[in-house]
Amino acid sequence: MSTKRFFAVFLLVAVVVAGLLSFYASSHPDGLTKVAEDKGFISQEKEHTLKDSPLSDYGVKGVGDERLSGGLAGVIGVGLTLAVGGGLFWVLRRRGAPAGRR
């Protein structure tokens, strides 16, 4: 399998998992929330400064359908992660290449 084909399949799988399967993720609280509940200091929780951001609460603000909102948030998250990671990889690779190979 070629490298391009591998990355295309990887991207497709990542988008499908983020867009379709994220709706079926656990509705139970995450580890920190669970510990805060168990130890009794959940009442000290404060609102996050980014609570009104477009992707807050694992959804896209303004999209009424919960399933679609979560799926879009997952796809956007995968895209942003790949863009930032790919950009960093490209910059670092170019930086370390010998002068004749740039």
ABEGO torsion letter per residue (X at the ends): XBAAAAAAAAAAAAAAAAAAAAAABBABBBAAAAAAAAAGAAAABBBBAAAABAABGGBBBGBABAAAAAAAAAAAAAAAAAAAAAAAAAAAAAAABBAAAX
